[in-house]
C-alpha cells in the first residue's frame, strides 16, 4: 500500500518512557496500521530532515474495557521507535516545559 509520508506518522507518543528515550536519540511515534519499517524510515527522514539508523515496530494490542453493564474493547494501534544518527534530533515539542 502506498502511503504519503504525512499519512504514515500519525502522532508522537507522549509518555515518561518515550521522553526518557529521547536522551538516547530514540523517538516514538504512533503510525498507520499498514505502514512498514521502510515507509516509516522514509517518512521520518523526509519530514524531519534527519538520518535514521533503525526502526523498531510494536503492535499495541486491543484492551477489553467495561463501563457498567457495557463491554467493549479499546482499539489496538501500531507504534514505531525510531533511532536517529548521533547529532540529529527532532524538535517535537518546542517550548514544552518539563
Gaussian input, Z-matrix of N, CA and C with variables (Angstrom, degrees):
# hf/3-21g

backbone

0 1
 N
 C     1     B1
 C     2     B2     1     A1
 N     3     B3     2     A2     1     D1
 C     4     B4     3     A3     2     D2
 C     5     B5     4     A4     3     D3
 N     6     B6     5     A5     4     D4
 C     7     B7     6     A6     5     D5
 C     8     B8     7     A7     6     D6
 N     9     B9     8     A8     7     D7
 C    10    B10     9     A9     8     D8
 C    11    B11    10    A10     9     D9
 N    12    B12    11    A11    10    D10
 C    13    B13    12    A12    11    D11
 C    14    B14    13    A13    12    D12
 N    15    B15    14    A14    13    D13
 C    16    B16    15    A15    14    D14
 C    17    B17    16    A16    15    D15
 N    18    B18    17    A17    16    D16
 C    19    B19    18    A18    17    D17
 C    20    B20    19    A19    18    D18
 N    21    B21    20    A20    19    D19
 C    22    B22    21    A21    20    D20
 C    23    B23    22    A22    21    D21
 N    24    B24    23    A23    22    D22
 C    25    B25    24    A24    23    D23
 C    26    B26    25    A25    24    D24
 N    27    B27    26    A26    25    D25
 C    28    B28    27    A27    26    D26
 C    29    B29    28    A28    27    D27
 N    30    B30    29    A29    28    D28
 C    31    B31    30    A30    29    D29
 C    32    B32    31    A31    30    D30
 N    33    B33    32    A32    31    D31
 C    34    B34    33    A33    32    D32
 C    35    B35    34    A34    33    D33
 N    36    B36    35    A35    34    D34
 C    37    B37    36    A36    35    D35
 C    38    B38    37    A37    36    D36
 N    39    B39    38    A38    37    D37
 C    40    B40    39    A39    38    D38
 C    41    B41    40    A40    39    D39
 N    42    B42    41    A41    40    D40
 C    43    B43    42    A42    41    D41
 C    44    B44    43    A43    42    D42
 N    45    B45    44    A44    43    D43
 C    46    B46    45    A45    44    D44
 C    47    B47    46    A46    45    D45
 N    48    B48    47    A47    46    D46
 C    49    B49    48    A48    47    D47
 C    50    B50    49    A49    48    D48
 N    51    B51    50    A50    49    D49
 C    52    B52    51    A51    50    D50
 C    53    B53    52    A52    51    D51
 N    54    B54    53    A53    52    D52
 C    55    B55    54    A54    53    D53
 C    56    B56    55    A55    54    D54
 N    57    B57    56    A56    55    D55
 C    58    B58    57    A57    56    D56
 C    59    B59    58    A58    57    D57
 N    60    B60    59    A59    58    D58
 C    61    B61    60    A60    59    D59
 C    62    B62    61    A61    60    D60
 N    63    B63    62    A62    61    D61
 C    64    B64    63    A63    62    D62
 C    65    B65    64    A64    63    D63
 N    66    B66    65    A65    64    D64
 C    67    B67    66    A66    65    D65
 C    68    B68    67    A67    66    D66
 N    69    B69    68    A68    67    D67
 C    70    B70    69    A69    68    D68
 C    71    B71    70    A70    69    D69
 N    72    B72    71    A71    70    D70
 C    73    B73    72    A72    71    D71
 C    74    B74    73    A73    72    D72
 N    75    B75    74    A74    73    D73
 C    76    B76    75    A75    74    D74
 C    77    B77    76    A76    75    D75
 N    78    B78    77    A77    76    D76
 C    79    B79    78    A78    77    D77
 C    80    B80    79    A79    78    D78
 N    81    B81    80    A80    79    D79
 C    82    B82    81    A81    80    D80
 C    83    B83    82    A82    81    D81
 N    84    B84    83    A83    82    D82
 C    85    B85    84    A84    83    D83
 C    86    B86    85    A85    84    D84
 N    87    B87    86    A86    85    D85
 C    88    B88    87    A87    86    D86
 C    89    B89    88    A88    87    D87
 N    90    B90    89    A89    88    D88
 C    91    B91    90    A90    89    D89
 C    92    B92    91    A91    90    D90
 N    93    B93    92    A92    91    D91
 C    94    B94    93    A93    92    D92
 C    95    B95    94    A94    93    D93
 N    96    B96    95    A95    94    D94
 C    97    B97    96    A96    95    D95
 C    98    B98    97    A97    96    D96
 N    99    B99    98    A98    97    D97
 C   100   B100    99    A99    98    D98
 C   101   B101   100   A100    99    D99
 N   102   B102   101   A101   100   D100
 C   103   B103   102   A102   101   D101
 C   104   B104   103   A103   102   D102
 N   105   B105   104   A104   103   D103
 C   106   B106   105   A105   104   D104
 C   107   B107   106   A106   105   D105
 N   108   B108   107   A107   106   D106
 C   109   B109   108   A108   107   D107
 C   110   B110   109   A109   108   D108
 N   111   B111   110   A110   109   D109
 C   112   B112   111   A111   110   D110
 C   113   B113   112   A112   111   D111
 N   114   B114   113   A113   112   D112
 C   115   B115   114   A114   113   D113
 C   116   B116   115   A115   114   D114
 N   117   B117   116   A116   115   D115
 C   118   B118   117   A117   116   D116
 C   119   B119   118   A118   117   D117
 N   120   B120   119   A119   118   D118
 C   121   B121   120   A120   119   D119
 C   122   B122   121   A121   120   D120
 N   123   B123   122   A122   121   D121
 C   124   B124   123   A123   122   D122
 C   125   B125   124   A124   123   D123
 N   126   B126   125   A125   124   D124
 C   127   B127   126   A126   125   D125
 C   128   B128   127   A127   126   D126
 N   129   B129   128   A128   127   D127
 C   130   B130   129   A129   128   D128
 C   131   B131   130   A130   129   D129
 N   132   B132   131   A131   130   D130
 C   133   B133   132   A132   131   D131
 C   134   B134   133   A133   132   D132
 N   135   B135   134   A134   133   D133
 C   136   B136   135   A135   134   D134
 C   137   B137   136   A136   135   D135
 N   138   B138   137   A137   136   D136
 C   139   B139   138   A138   137   D137
 C   140   B140   139   A139   138   D138
 N   141   B141   140   A140   139   D139
 C   142   B142   141   A141   140   D140
 C   143   B143   142   A142   141   D141
 N   144   B144   143   A143   142   D142
 C   145   B145   144   A144   143   D143
 C   146   B146   145   A145   144   D144
 N   147   B147   146   A146   145   D145
 C   148   B148   147   A147   146   D146
 C   149   B149   148   A148   147   D147
 N   150   B150   149   A149   148   D148
 C   151   B151   150   A150   149   D149
 C   152   B152   151   A151   150   D150
 N   153   B153   152   A152   151   D151
 C   154   B154   153   A153   152   D152
 C   155   B155   154   A154   153   D153
 N   156   B156   155   A155   154   D154
 C   157   B157   156   A156   155   D155
 C   158   B158   157   A157   156   D156
 N   159   B159   158   A158   157   D157
 C   160   B160   159   A159   158   D158
 C   161   B161   160   A160   159   D159
 N   162   B162   161   A161   160   D160
 C   163   B163   162   A162   161   D161
 C   164   B164   163   A163   162   D162
 N   165   B165   164   A164   163   D163
 C   166   B166   165   A165   164   D164
 C   167   B167   166   A166   165   D165
 N   168   B168   167   A167   166   D166
 C   169   B169   168   A168   167   D167
 C   170   B170   169   A169   168   D168
 N   171   B171   170   A170   169   D169
 C   172   B172   171   A171   170   D170
 C   173   B173   172   A172   171   D171
 N   174   B174   173   A173   172   D172
 C   175   B175   174   A174   173   D173
 C   176   B176   175   A175   174   D174
 N   177   B177   176   A176   175   D175
 C   178   B178   177   A177   176   D176
 C   179   B179   178   A178   177   D177
 N   180   B180   179   A179   178   D178
 C   181   B181   180   A180   179   D179
 C   182   B182   181   A181   180   D180
 N   183   B183   182   A182   181   D181
 C   184   B184   183   A183   182   D182
 C   185   B185   184   A184   183   D183
 N   186   B186   185   A185   184   D184
 C   187   B187   186   A186   185   D185
 C   188   B188   187   A187   186   D186
 N   189   B189   188   A188   187   D187
 C   190   B190   189   A189   188   D188
 C   191   B191   190   A190   189   D189
 N   192   B192   191   A191   190   D190
 C   193   B193   192   A192   191   D191
 C   194   B194   193   A193   192   D192
 N   195   B195   194   A194   193   D193
 C   196   B196   195   A195   194   D194
 C   197   B197   196   A196   195   D195
 N   198   B198   197   A197   196   D196
 C   199   B199   198   A198   197   D197
 C   200   B200   199   A199   198   D198
 N   201   B201   200   A200   199   D199
 C   202   B202   201   A201   200   D200
 C   203   B203   202   A202   201   D201
 N   204   B204   203   A203   202   D202
 C   205   B205   204   A204   203   D203
 C   206   B206   205   A205   204   D204
 N   207   B207   206   A206   205   D205
 C   208   B208   207   A207   206   D206
 C   209   B209   208   A208   207   D207
 N   210   B210   209   A209   208   D208
 C   211   B211   210   A210   209   D209
 C   212   B212   211   A211   210   D210
 N   213   B213   212   A212   211   D211
 C   214   B214   213   A213   212   D212
 C   215   B215   214   A214   213   D213
 N   216   B216   215   A215   214   D214
 C   217   B217   216   A216   215   D215
 C   218   B218   217   A217   216   D216
 N   219   B219   218   A218   217   D217
 C   220   B220   219   A219   218   D218
 C   221   B221   220   A220   219   D219
 N   222   B222   221   A221   220   D220
 C   223   B223   222   A222   221   D221
 C   224   B224   223   A223   222   D222
 N   225   B225   224   A224   223   D223
 C   226   B226   225   A225   224   D224
 C   227   B227   226   A226   225   D225
 N   228   B228   227   A227   226   D226
 C   229   B229   228   A228   227   D227
 C   230   B230   229   A229   228   D228
 N   231   B231   230   A230   229   D229
 C   232   B232   231   A231   230   D230
 C   233   B233   232   A232   231   D231
 N   234   B234   233   A233   232   D232
 C   235   B235   234   A234   233   D233
 C   236   B236   235   A235   234   D234
 N   237   B237   236   A236   235   D235
 C   238   B238   237   A237   236   D236
 C   239   B239   238   A238   237   D237
 N   240   B240   239   A239   238   D238
 C   241   B241   240   A240   239   D239
 C   242   B242   241   A241   240   D240
 N   243   B243   242   A242   241   D241
 C   244   B244   243   A243   242   D242
 C   245   B245   244   A244   243   D243
 N   246   B246   245   A245   244   D244
 C   247   B247   246   A246   245   D245
 C   248   B248   247   A247   246   D246
 N   249   B249   248   A248   247   D247
 C   250   B250   249   A249   248   D248
 C   251   B251   250   A250   249   D249
 N   252   B252   251   A251   250   D250
 C   253   B253   252   A252   251   D251
 C   254   B254   253   A253   252   D252
 N   255   B255   254   A254   253   D253
 C   256   B256   255   A255   254   D254
 C   257   B257   256   A256   255   D255
 N   258   B258   257   A257   256   D256
 C   259   B259   258   A258   257   D257
 C   260   B260   259   A259   258   D258
 N   261   B261   260   A260   259   D259
 C   262   B262   261   A261   260   D260
 C   263   B263   262   A262   261   D261
 N   264   B264   263   A263   262   D262
 C   265   B265   264   A264   263   D263
 C   266   B266   265   A265   264   D264
 N   267   B267   266   A266   265   D265
 C   268   B268   267   A267   266   D266
 C   269   B269   268   A268   267   D267
 N   270   B270   269   A269   268   D268
 C   271   B271   270   A270   269   D269
 C   272   B272   271   A271   270   D270
 N   273   B273   272   A272   271   D271
 C   274   B274   273   A273   272   D272
 C   275   B275   274   A274   273   D273
 N   276   B276   275   A275   274   D274
 C   277   B277   276   A276   275   D275
 C   278   B278   277   A277   276   D276
 N   279   B279   278   A278   277   D277
 C   280   B280   279   A279   278   D278
 C   281   B281   280   A280   279   D279
 N   282   B282   281   A281   280   D280
 C   283   B283   282   A282   281   D281
 C   284   B284   283   A283   282   D282
 N   285   B285   284   A284   283   D283
 C   286   B286   285   A285   284   D284
 C   287   B287   286   A286   285   D285
 N   288   B288   287   A287   286   D286
 C   289   B289   288   A288   287   D287
 C   290   B290   289   A289   288   D288
 N   291   B291   290   A290   289   D289
 C   292   B292   291   A291   290   D290
 C   293   B293   292   A292   291   D291

   B1=1.4476
   B2=1.5220
   B3=1.3201
   B4=1.4561
   B5=1.5256
   B6=1.3272
   B7=1.4619
   B8=1.5179
   B9=1.3260
   B10=1.4581
   B11=1.5283
   B12=1.3352
   B13=1.4745
   B14=1.5237
   B15=1.3347
   B16=1.4611
   B17=1.5090
   B18=1.3416
   B19=1.4618
   B20=1.5195
   B21=1.3234
   B22=1.4634
   B23=1.5226
   B24=1.3327
   B25=1.4670
   B26=1.5177
   B27=1.3196
   B28=1.4646
   B29=1.5285
   B30=1.3406
   B31=1.4652
   B32=1.5197
   B33=1.3357
   B34=1.4643
   B35=1.5228
   B36=1.3135
   B37=1.4608
   B38=1.5249
   B39=1.3295
   B40=1.4644
   B41=1.5281
   B42=1.3230
   B43=1.4583
   B44=1.5246
   B45=1.3266
   B46=1.4547
   B47=1.5210
   B48=1.3159
   B49=1.4577
   B50=1.5316
   B51=1.3340
   B52=1.4644
   B53=1.5318
   B54=1.3259
   B55=1.4606
   B56=1.5223
   B57=1.3302
   B58=1.4558
   B59=1.5162
   B60=1.3209
   B61=1.4570
   B62=1.5247
   B63=1.3251
   B64=1.4619
   B65=1.5313
   B66=1.3248
   B67=1.4604
   B68=1.5301
   B69=1.3260
   B70=1.4677
   B71=1.5246
   B72=1.3369
   B73=1.4628
   B74=1.5283
   B75=1.3497
   B76=1.4606
   B77=1.5269
   B78=1.3314
   B79=1.4614
   B80=1.5226
   B81=1.3424
   B82=1.4568
   B83=1.5247
   B84=1.3407
   B85=1.4531
   B86=1.5211
   B87=1.3232
   B88=1.4538
   B89=1.5220
   B90=1.3326
   B91=1.4610
   B92=1.5216
   B93=1.3248
   B94=1.4595
   B95=1.5264
   B96=1.3348
   B97=1.4683
   B98=1.5217
   B99=1.3261
   B100=1.4601
   B101=1.5293
   B102=1.3159
   B103=1.4673
   B104=1.5268
   B105=1.3313
   B106=1.4568
   B107=1.5242
   B108=1.3443
   B109=1.4580
   B110=1.5287
   B111=1.3154
   B112=1.4634
   B113=1.5180
   B114=1.3303
   B115=1.4654
   B116=1.5249
   B117=1.3230
   B118=1.4613
   B119=1.5261
   B120=1.3279
   B121=1.4626
   B122=1.5266
   B123=1.3384
   B124=1.4587
   B125=1.5192
   B126=1.3429
   B127=1.4629
   B128=1.5210
   B129=1.3331
   B130=1.4684
   B131=1.5273
   B132=1.3264
   B133=1.4639
   B134=1.5242
   B135=1.3339
   B136=1.4640
   B137=1.5196
   B138=1.3289
   B139=1.4641
   B140=1.5328
   B141=1.3378
   B142=1.4591
   B143=1.5212
   B144=1.3279
   B145=1.4631
   B146=1.5315
   B147=1.3438
   B148=1.4585
   B149=1.5247
   B150=1.3339
   B151=1.4578
   B152=1.5260
   B153=1.3416
   B154=1.4587
   B155=1.5275
   B156=1.3511
   B157=1.4633
   B158=1.5225
   B159=1.3316
   B160=1.4595
   B161=1.5260
   B162=1.3396
   B163=1.4610
   B164=1.5244
   B165=1.3233
   B166=1.4585
   B167=1.5198
   B168=1.3415
   B169=1.4623
   B170=1.5220
   B171=1.3433
   B172=1.4545
   B173=1.5180
   B174=1.3366
   B175=1.4557
   B176=1.5192
   B177=1.3200
   B178=1.4593
   B179=1.5278
   B180=1.3244
   B181=1.4563
   B182=1.5274
   B183=1.3283
   B184=1.4667
   B185=1.5271
   B186=1.3410
   B187=1.4597
   B188=1.5206
   B189=1.3235
   B190=1.4694
   B191=1.5276
   B192=1.3116
   B193=1.4668
   B194=1.5188
   B195=1.3194
   B196=1.4544
   B197=1.5106
   B198=1.3158
   B199=1.4538
   B200=1.5184
   B201=1.3170
   B202=1.4569
   B203=1.5223
   B204=1.3328
   B205=1.4603
   B206=1.5220
   B207=1.3136
   B208=1.4649
   B209=1.5206
   B210=1.3283
   B211=1.4581
   B212=1.5131
   B213=1.3000
   B214=1.4500
   B215=1.5098
   B216=1.3127
   B217=1.4562
   B218=1.5218
   B219=1.3223
   B220=1.4533
   B221=1.5231
   B222=1.3144
   B223=1.4633
   B224=1.5324
   B225=1.3241
   B226=1.4516
   B227=1.5242
   B228=1.3310
   B229=1.4544
   B230=1.5185
   B231=1.3032
   B232=1.4560
   B233=1.5188
   B234=1.3365
   B235=1.4573
   B236=1.5226
   B237=1.3193
   B238=1.4559
   B239=1.5135
   B240=1.3322
   B241=1.4562
   B242=1.5176
   B243=1.3326
   B244=1.4607
   B245=1.5276
   B246=1.3366
   B247=1.4619
   B248=1.5214
   B249=1.3370
   B250=1.4544
   B251=1.5235
   B252=1.3228
   B253=1.4679
   B254=1.5276
   B255=1.3373
   B256=1.4723
   B257=1.5284
   B258=1.3096
   B259=1.4628
   B260=1.5170
   B261=1.3432
   B262=1.4653
   B263=1.5190
   B264=1.3235
   B265=1.4596
   B266=1.5186
   B267=1.3289
   B268=1.4638
   B269=1.5148
   B270=1.3338
   B271=1.4647
   B272=1.5145
   B273=1.3344
   B274=1.4597
   B275=1.5201
   B276=1.3179
   B277=1.4602
   B278=1.5161
   B279=1.3069
   B280=1.4562
   B281=1.5220
   B282=1.3117
   B283=1.4518
   B284=1.5108
   B285=1.3321
   B286=1.4601
   B287=1.5254
   B288=1.3064
   B289=1.4604
   B290=1.5093
   B291=1.3280
   B292=1.4693
   B293=1.4951
   A1=108.71
   A2=115.75
   A3=120.82
   A4=110.01
   A5=115.59
   A6=121.71
   A7=109.64
   A8=116.34
   A9=122.39
   A10=107.88
   A11=119.43
   A12=120.35
   A13=113.94
   A14=117.08
   A15=119.65
   A16=113.39
   A17=117.47
   A18=121.48
   A19=112.08
   A20=117.76
   A21=121.15
   A22=110.22
   A23=117.50
   A24=121.78
   A25=108.91
   A26=116.68
   A27=120.82
   A28=110.75
   A29=117.23
   A30=120.49
   A31=109.29
   A32=118.01
   A33=119.31
   A34=109.96
   A35=116.62
   A36=121.46
   A37=107.92
   A38=116.11
   A39=121.97
   A40=108.06
   A41=115.60
   A42=121.15
   A43=108.41
   A44=116.32
   A45=119.85
   A46=110.90
   A47=116.55
   A48=120.15
   A49=111.20
   A50=116.79
   A51=118.95
   A52=111.29
   A53=117.79
   A54=120.28
   A55=111.00
   A56=117.76
   A57=121.01
   A58=112.50
   A59=116.94
   A60=120.50
   A61=112.67
   A62=118.44
   A63=120.53
   A64=110.04
   A65=117.91
   A66=120.85
   A67=111.23
   A68=117.12
   A69=121.97
   A70=111.67
   A71=116.93
   A72=123.60
   A73=112.12
   A74=116.56
   A75=122.35
   A76=108.37
   A77=115.94
   A78=121.92
   A79=108.83
   A80=116.19
   A81=121.91
   A82=109.37
   A83=115.85
   A84=122.47
   A85=110.81
   A86=116.16
   A87=121.71
   A88=106.11
   A89=117.48
   A90=121.02
   A91=110.74
   A92=115.95
   A93=123.54
   A94=109.83
   A95=117.22
   A96=122.33
   A97=112.56
   A98=118.45
   A99=121.96
   A100=112.98
   A101=118.60
   A102=121.36
   A103=109.90
   A104=115.83
   A105=120.37
   A106=109.30
   A107=115.90
   A108=120.91
   A109=112.96
   A110=117.13
   A111=119.95
   A112=111.12
   A113=117.39
   A114=120.49
   A115=110.65
   A116=117.75
   A117=121.15
   A118=110.14
   A119=117.48
   A120=122.00
   A121=110.71
   A122=117.02
   A123=120.89
   A124=111.70
   A125=117.19
   A126=120.81
   A127=111.30
   A128=117.35
   A129=120.63
   A130=109.89
   A131=117.10
   A132=119.65
   A133=111.68
   A134=117.75
   A135=120.54
   A136=112.30
   A137=117.32
   A138=120.60
   A139=112.84
   A140=117.92
   A141=120.30
   A142=113.33
   A143=118.66
   A144=123.99
   A145=111.62
   A146=115.44
   A147=122.93
   A148=108.85
   A149=117.44
   A150=123.16
   A151=108.56
   A152=116.96
   A153=122.85
   A154=109.31
   A155=116.40
   A156=120.63
   A157=111.39
   A158=117.62
   A159=119.87
   A160=111.03
   A161=114.47
   A162=122.47
   A163=107.98
   A164=117.20
   A165=122.54
   A166=107.79
   A167=115.79
   A168=121.20
   A169=109.21
   A170=116.00
   A171=122.88
   A172=107.79
   A173=116.99
   A174=120.47
   A175=107.85
   A176=116.58
   A177=122.34
   A178=107.17
   A179=116.51
   A180=121.40
   A181=111.38
   A182=115.57
   A183=121.86
   A184=109.19
   A185=116.43
   A186=121.14
   A187=110.19
   A188=117.23
   A189=118.30
   A190=109.85
   A191=115.77
   A192=122.05
   A193=108.25
   A194=115.77
   A195=119.01
   A196=109.83
   A197=114.27
   A198=122.10
   A199=106.19
   A200=115.27
   A201=119.46
   A202=110.23
   A203=116.38
   A204=120.90
   A205=112.90
   A206=117.28
   A207=120.60
   A208=111.09
   A209=115.49
   A210=121.51
   A211=108.91
   A212=115.56
   A213=120.47
   A214=109.99
   A215=116.18
   A216=120.54
   A217=109.80
   A218=115.43
   A219=120.97
   A220=106.64
   A221=118.35
   A222=118.77
   A223=111.70
   A224=115.53
   A225=120.57
   A226=109.17
   A227=117.26
   A228=121.62
   A229=109.44
   A230=116.37
   A231=122.06
   A232=109.09
   A233=115.75
   A234=118.91
   A235=109.72
   A236=114.58
   A237=121.45
   A238=109.32
   A239=115.81
   A240=122.33
   A241=106.40
   A242=115.74
   A243=122.48
   A244=108.92
   A245=116.60
   A246=120.17
   A247=108.76
   A248=114.92
   A249=121.14
   A250=111.39
   A251=114.86
   A252=121.96
   A253=108.67
   A254=117.91
   A255=119.02
   A256=111.03
   A257=115.64
   A258=121.62
   A259=112.85
   A260=118.02
   A261=121.42
   A262=109.60
   A263=116.21
   A264=120.85
   A265=109.10
   A266=115.41
   A267=122.75
   A268=107.32
   A269=115.96
   A270=120.71
   A271=107.88
   A272=116.87
   A273=121.20
   A274=110.26
   A275=115.49
   A276=120.44
   A277=109.36
   A278=116.86
   A279=119.10
   A280=109.34
   A281=115.67
   A282=119.97
   A283=113.59
   A284=118.64
   A285=120.56
   A286=108.94
   A287=117.03
   A288=121.70
   A289=109.59
   A290=116.18
   A291=120.62
   A292=111.04
   D1=132.21
   D2=-178.75
   D3=-92.79
   D4=117.88
   D5=179.93
   D6=-116.72
   D7=142.55
   D8=173.48
   D9=-71.58
   D10=145.69
   D11=-179.48
   D12=-54.54
   D13=-30.99
   D14=177.21
   D15=-71.59
   D16=-20.44
   D17=178.46
   D18=-88.67
   D19=-21.49
   D20=-177.12
   D21=-70.74
   D22=-50.92
   D23=179.77
   D24=-89.59
   D25=120.95
   D26=-178.06
   D27=-92.53
   D28=-51.18
   D29=-177.60
   D30=-162.63
   D31=154.05
   D32=171.30
   D33=-74.05
   D34=149.62
   D35=177.68
   D36=-88.95
   D37=125.13
   D38=-178.09
   D39=-106.26
   D40=103.91
   D41=176.82
   D42=-153.80
   D43=168.37
   D44=179.60
   D45=-64.59
   D46=-39.58
   D47=-179.06
   D48=-65.62
   D49=-42.10
   D50=-179.31
   D51=-68.46
   D52=-35.11
   D53=175.66
   D54=-67.56
   D55=-35.80
   D56=177.91
   D57=-66.41
   D58=-30.37
   D59=-179.12
   D60=-78.93
   D61=-15.26
   D62=179.00
   D63=-63.16
   D64=-31.76
   D65=177.54
   D66=-64.27
   D67=-27.06
   D68=177.75
   D69=-93.77
   D70=11.86
   D71=178.54
   D72=66.57
   D73=34.81
   D74=177.28
   D75=-118.50
   D76=130.34
   D77=-177.51
   D78=-121.06
   D79=142.86
   D80=-175.56
   D81=-114.57
   D82=132.25
   D83=-179.24
   D84=-130.96
   D85=146.43
   D86=166.76
   D87=-82.39
   D88=129.21
   D89=-174.11
   D90=-124.00
   D91=167.05
   D92=179.28
   D93=-63.36
   D94=144.38
   D95=-177.63
   D96=-58.27
   D97=-33.87
   D98=-174.44
   D99=-95.03
   D100=1.25
   D101=-177.48
   D102=-76.96
   D103=142.05
   D104=175.68
   D105=-113.64
   D106=176.59
   D107=-170.75
   D108=-58.94
   D109=-40.23
   D110=-178.84
   D111=-65.08
   D112=-42.34
   D113=178.36
   D114=-64.55
   D115=-40.23
   D116=179.79
   D117=-65.16
   D118=-43.97
   D119=178.15
   D120=-59.02
   D121=-47.56
   D122=-178.97
   D123=-65.25
   D124=-38.99
   D125=-179.44
   D126=-64.85
   D127=-44.55
   D128=-179.51
   D129=-65.45
   D130=-41.68
   D131=-179.19
   D132=-66.48
   D133=-37.45
   D134=-179.97
   D135=-74.66
   D136=-44.66
   D137=-173.90
   D138=-74.05
   D139=-36.12
   D140=-173.76
   D141=-111.38
   D142=-2.40
   D143=177.56
   D144=55.62
   D145=53.93
   D146=178.26
   D147=-130.83
   D148=171.53
   D149=177.15
   D150=-108.03
   D151=124.82
   D152=-177.27
   D153=-95.33
   D154=130.72
   D155=176.12
   D156=-85.59
   D157=-51.10
   D158=177.66
   D159=-152.67
   D160=163.05
   D161=-177.99
   D162=-130.76
   D163=129.04
   D164=173.11
   D165=-115.02
   D166=138.29
   D167=-177.94
   D168=-116.64
   D169=137.57
   D170=177.17
   D171=-128.11
   D172=129.54
   D173=173.95
   D174=-95.14
   D175=114.17
   D176=179.49
   D177=-82.09
   D178=120.54
   D179=-174.94
   D180=-73.86
   D181=153.73
   D182=177.09
   D183=-68.57
   D184=143.07
   D185=-179.08
   D186=-109.44
   D187=138.22
   D188=173.53
   D189=-75.05
   D190=137.38
   D191=178.88
   D192=-133.20
   D193=154.29
   D194=171.91
   D195=-145.20
   D196=149.16
   D197=178.03
   D198=-134.49
   D199=99.44
   D200=-175.36
   D201=70.08
   D202=-124.48
   D203=-179.86
   D204=-84.35
   D205=-14.60
   D206=-173.21
   D207=-87.61
   D208=128.40
   D209=178.48
   D210=-110.47
   D211=147.21
   D212=178.01
   D213=-165.45
   D214=-172.32
   D215=177.50
   D216=-133.85
   D217=145.92
   D218=170.17
   D219=-78.13
   D220=144.03
   D221=-178.70
   D222=-70.67
   D223=146.94
   D224=174.24
   D225=-78.97
   D226=163.92
   D227=179.99
   D228=-152.46
   D229=172.53
   D230=-176.94
   D231=-119.69
   D232=135.31
   D233=176.12
   D234=-126.13
   D235=154.37
   D236=-179.22
   D237=-127.28
   D238=134.01
   D239=174.68
   D240=-105.88
   D241=117.00
   D242=-173.27
   D243=-109.97
   D244=126.09
   D245=176.58
   D246=-103.39
   D247=130.16
   D248=-177.10
   D249=-99.72
   D250=162.75
   D251=175.93
   D252=-64.12
   D253=142.83
   D254=177.71
   D255=-56.86
   D256=133.80
   D257=-178.14
   D258=102.24
   D259=-23.25
   D260=176.46
   D261=-88.68
   D262=152.03
   D263=175.90
   D264=-153.13
   D265=159.20
   D266=177.05
   D267=-118.31
   D268=123.61
   D269=177.56
   D270=-88.61
   D271=85.47
   D272=-178.19
   D273=-75.65
   D274=-50.13
   D275=-174.96
   D276=-115.58
   D277=78.41
   D278=177.69
   D279=-70.83
   D280=130.73
   D281=178.48
   D282=85.79
   D283=1.62
   D284=178.69
   D285=-74.40
   D286=131.57
   D287=179.54
   D288=-99.45
   D289=123.13
   D290=178.92
   D291=-102.70

